[in-house]
């Protein structure tokens, strides 16, 4: 909801939400068996055989972690003060950096072009920060400090998920 024009970013939100629902459904089917994300991947690897990791919660988590990486790189770039000097309130530079790092290599030509065009519908940095503060008026420095705190807690978790995928040889490189 923080990324502006709903029609442009609603497919992204729907994708993230759909992936979370798929992972949650597997967990809810047997919470004792699927206590952790690693448990889910291990059980699915055994269950799906040669179709794994191209199926189930394993695939959903793969795309979810990529989307989360995009968001974390975007927020890190903003909090690091990276910006377009001519238009410092735009976040296109930050979004393009995040896209290059987190998603571009997994997208085909059409999705790459759609993303490049969609950055023009992104909100102003000030509007994004206000949305992250749930509409409260807060100084930019305070919002940036909260982003730093959030990143310091969430980044190690996401890094652990990436490491798990590497160790389990679960990462796929096909293009969507």
C-alpha positions as CSV (number, residue, x, y, z in Angstrom):
1,X,0.0,0.0,0.0
2,X,3.0,2.3,0.5
3,X,4.1,2.1,-3.2
4,X,1.5,4.4,-4.7
5,X,-0.8,3.8,-7.6
6,X,-2.8,0.7,-6.6
7,X,-3.5,-0.4,-10.2
8,X,0.2,-0.5,-11.0
9,X,1.3,-2.3,-7.9
10,X,-1.7,-4.4,-7.1
11,X,-0.3,-7.4,-9.0
12,X,2.9,-7.2,-6.9
13,X,0.9,-7.1,-3.7
14,X,-1.3,-10.0,-4.9
15,X,1.8,-12.0,-5.7
16,X,3.4,-11.4,-2.3
17,X,0.1,-12.2,-0.5
18,X,-0.5,-15.3,-2.6
19,X,2.9,-16.6,-1.8
20,X,2.4,-16.0,1.9
21,X,-1.0,-17.8,1.8
22,X,0.6,-20.8,0.1
23,X,3.4,-21.1,2.7
24,X,0.8,-20.6,5.5
25,X,-1.5,-23.3,4.1
26,X,1.4,-25.8,4.3
27,X,2.3,-24.8,7.8
28,X,-1.4,-24.9,8.9
29,X,-1.8,-28.4,7.5
30,X,0.5,-29.8,10.1
31,X,2.1,-27.2,12.5
32,X,4.1,-29.9,14.4
33,X,5.6,-31.2,11.1
34,X,6.2,-27.8,9.5
35,X,7.6,-25.9,12.5
36,X,10.1,-24.0,10.5
37,X,10.6,-22.9,6.9
38,X,13.5,-25.3,6.6
39,X,11.2,-28.2,7.8
40,X,8.8,-27.2,5.0
41,X,11.5,-27.3,2.4
42,X,12.9,-30.6,3.7
43,X,9.5,-32.3,3.7
44,X,8.6,-31.0,0.3
45,X,11.9,-32.1,-1.1
46,X,11.1,-35.6,0.0
47,X,7.4,-35.5,-1.0
48,X,7.9,-34.0,-4.5
49,X,11.0,-35.7,-5.6
50,X,12.2,-34.5,-9.0
51,X,9.5,-31.8,-9.2
52,X,11.1,-30.1,-6.2
53,X,11.9,-27.1,-5.8
54,X,9.6,-26.1,-8.6
55,X,6.4,-26.6,-6.6
56,X,4.5,-26.0,-3.4
57,X,5.6,-23.7,-0.6
58,X,9.2,-24.1,-1.7
59,X,8.5,-22.2,-4.9
60,X,6.2,-19.7,-3.1
61,X,9.0,-18.9,-0.5
62,X,11.5,-18.5,-3.3
63,X,9.5,-15.8,-4.9
64,X,8.5,-14.3,-1.6
65,X,12.2,-13.9,-0.5
66,X,13.0,-12.2,-3.8
67,X,10.1,-9.7,-3.3
68,X,11.3,-9.1,0.3
69,X,14.8,-8.6,-0.9
70,X,13.5,-6.0,-3.4
71,X,11.8,-4.1,-0.5
72,X,14.8,-4.3,1.8
73,X,17.2,-3.1,-0.9
74,X,14.8,-0.2,-1.7
75,X,14.5,0.8,1.9
76,X,18.3,0.5,2.4
77,X,19.0,2.6,-0.6
78,X,16.6,5.3,0.7
79,X,18.0,5.2,4.2
80,X,21.6,5.4,2.8
81,X,20.5,8.7,1.1
82,X,20.9,7.5,-2.5
83,X,18.9,9.7,-4.7
84,X,18.5,11.5,-8.0
85,X,20.1,14.9,-7.3
86,X,17.9,16.7,-9.7
87,X,14.7,15.1,-8.2
88,X,15.6,14.2,-4.6
89,X,12.0,13.4,-3.6
90,X,11.6,10.7,-6.2
91,X,12.5,7.1,-5.4
92,X,13.1,5.8,-9.0
93,X,16.8,5.5,-8.4
94,X,16.2,3.4,-5.3
95,X,13.6,1.2,-6.9
96,X,15.8,0.6,-10.0
97,X,18.7,-0.3,-7.8
98,X,16.5,-2.7,-5.8
99,X,15.1,-4.2,-9.0
100,X,18.6,-4.7,-10.5
101,X,19.8,-6.5,-7.4
102,X,16.7,-8.5,-6.4
103,X,14.5,-9.3,-9.4
104,X,15.7,-8.3,-12.8
105,X,17.7,-11.5,-13.5
106,X,14.6,-13.6,-12.9
107,X,12.3,-11.6,-15.2
108,X,12.0,-11.9,-18.9
109,X,12.2,-8.9,-21.3
110,X,8.4,-8.1,-21.0
111,X,8.4,-8.0,-17.2
112,X,11.7,-5.9,-17.2
113,X,10.1,-3.3,-19.5
114,X,6.9,-3.3,-17.4
115,X,8.9,-2.6,-14.3
116,X,10.9,0.1,-15.9
117,X,7.7,1.9,-16.9
118,X,6.1,1.3,-13.5
119,X,8.7,3.3,-11.6
120,X,7.1,6.5,-12.9
121,X,4.0,5.6,-10.8
122,X,6.0,5.4,-7.6
123,X,5.2,7.8,-4.8
124,X,7.4,10.6,-3.7
125,X,9.9,9.7,-1.0
126,X,8.0,12.0,1.5
127,X,4.7,10.2,0.7
128,X,6.3,6.8,1.1
129,X,7.8,7.7,4.5
130,X,4.5,9.1,5.6
131,X,2.7,5.9,4.5
132,X,5.3,3.9,6.5
133,X,4.5,6.0,9.5
134,X,0.8,5.2,8.9
135,X,-0.1,8.8,8.0
136,X,1.6,10.4,11.0
137,X,3.7,13.5,10.4
138,X,7.2,12.5,11.4
139,X,10.6,14.1,10.6
140,X,12.4,12.3,7.8
141,X,15.3,11.6,10.1
142,X,13.0,9.8,12.5
143,X,11.6,7.7,9.7
144,X,15.0,6.8,8.4
145,X,16.1,5.8,11.9
146,X,13.1,3.5,12.1
147,X,14.0,2.0,8.7
148,X,17.5,1.4,9.9
149,X,16.2,-0.4,13.0
150,X,13.8,-2.5,10.8
151,X,16.5,-3.4,8.4
152,X,18.9,-4.5,11.2
153,X,16.3,-7.0,12.4
154,X,14.9,-8.3,9.2
155,X,18.0,-8.5,6.9
156,X,19.6,-11.3,8.9
157,X,16.4,-13.3,8.7
158,X,16.2,-12.9,4.9
159,X,19.9,-13.7,4.6
160,X,19.3,-16.9,6.5
161,X,16.5,-17.9,4.1
162,X,18.8,-17.2,1.1
163,X,21.6,-19.3,2.7
164,X,19.1,-22.1,3.3
165,X,18.1,-22.1,-0.3
166,X,21.8,-22.2,-1.4
167,X,22.7,-25.0,1.0
168,X,19.6,-27.1,-0.1
169,X,20.2,-26.3,-3.8
170,X,16.7,-25.0,-4.0
171,X,17.4,-21.8,-5.9
172,X,15.9,-21.7,-9.4
173,X,17.2,-19.3,-12.1
174,X,14.5,-19.5,-14.7
175,X,12.8,-16.3,-15.9
176,X,9.2,-15.4,-15.2
